[in-house]
Every structure is written in C-alpha cells, then in structure tokens.
Amino acid sequence: MKANQLEIIFENENIIAINKLSGLLTIPDRYNHALPSVYELLKEKEQNIFTVHRLDVGTSGILLFAKTPEAHNNLNEQFSNHTVKKIYTAVLEGVLHQDRQEIDIPLLQNPNKKGGVIPSARGKASLTILNTVERFRNATLVNAELKTGRLHQLRAHTAAIGYPLLVDDFYGNSKEFFVSSIKRRFNIKKEGSELPLISRPTMHATEISFIALSGEELTLTAKFPKDFSALIQVLRKYNRTYNVC
C-alpha cells in the first residue's frame, strides 16, 4: 500500500485525519516492521507526523494525527482530559432492548490473556454510552460514545453486558459472519465454498469532535467501508424484524 492510497478525510497545516482500513496498523509493529502502518505511510508524504490516538488493527474508521508539536500537545491534552467526543458504530450480537444504556465498568489488563482487558473493580474507570439505532432478529446496530479511551473498551464493555460484537474472536463468539447464517436456502456455488461477509470486529470509528489549535470546534466523520456497509445491508434484507428507533 502507498501513501496516496490512504483516504484523507481532513487536512490542514496542523492535523491530518485518515479513514483507516481494517487490517492496517496505526503505528509500526515492534516485532515485524514489514507490516504496513498508517504512521509509516504518512511519513512518506509528511516531514513530521505525531501519533495522537490509535485504532486496533481490525478496526476501521477515523484516525487523527498531528503535523506540528503544538497541535500534538493540544490534542494530547484533550484526549487526556476526555474532552474529545468519539462515536463508534457497531453491530452487536443479540437484541439490545434499551434505547440508551450506560456501561460504567472499570477495565483491567487481563493477567491471563495477553493483549486483552477484563472488568474489574481494580481497573481504570471506563464509561461507554450505547444508543440503539436499529434492531434485527438477532443483532443490534448501535452508536457508541466512548467517554474514556481504554484498550478494547467497546469490545470489552459490550461483551460484559452480554451483547458482544457480532464478530469478535477475542471477546465474542465468532471470528466471521456468513450470509448463510441468516438467509434461508442460501446456495453455495459448486466450484467453491462460501466466503465470509466480514471477518473482523464489527465496529467502525465513525465520528470525532475536538477543538483545533485555532480554537475552532471540528467534527469529522468517516464513511463505512464496504464490508461493514454490506453487513448492515444484509441484516436489513434478511434479518429485519424490528423498526428503526
């Protein structure tokens, strides 16, 4: 992948926002430098790039970088103070009956599973607000506002209340989603097997709001990638039962 293939949402002299693809690292892997990252790709076109926050490799959506030390300090302060508004769109397993739900559960690094977190009273304060967008027979489309920015916060919180992401092989029950799981009489072509519609965590970083160095409040949005859009379309076509809220 080349730098000119990145989808730039917004750019000025201080910041640059990217719509990150699933499967692409935010920063270089510490062990395998051959794996592509947004940071390294941006370094091909920018002299100075400063990491502000991160998205998991499997998560798509809006990713913000600073281009000057001043902008970096400004954004770091806002993230530290939890004043940056972050909205994710996610598809959960099961039917969430509440229209709005706050998940106020501290999260602690999992001592038994490297790279994960668990609910624990000894953990860091973590708050997620779920707003139901659309219900299906066995799934729910939600917008989630992350008031804090803990590792795997949305994935761990939704799993903790019994509604993990529809696809999440770390906190949930499935590593991929097939159309045949909800479409009756699904025909697989004789020459091959069915390919998964989506095979990564079913979440997308949709929107971010913050104060720019100029003092202006900016709200940036990232459109859904093809796999996420296709999942929602298939659920609406073959799994619809409930009305849009």
DAZI-V278037 format. One record per helix or strand. SS is the DSSP state (A for helix, B for strand). FROM is the first residue (numbers start at 1). LEN is the number of residues. If there is no record, write none. Layout:
BEGIN
SS FROM LEN
SS FROM LEN
END
This chain:
BEGIN
A 3 3
B 8 4
B 15 6
B 25 1
B 37 1
A 38 6
B 50 2
B 60 7
A 69 12
B 85 9
B 100 5
B 107 3
B 117 3
B 124 1
B 127 10
B 139 8
A 153 8
B 165 1
B 177 1
A 179 3
B 198 1
B 203 9
B 217 5
A 226 13
B 240 5
END
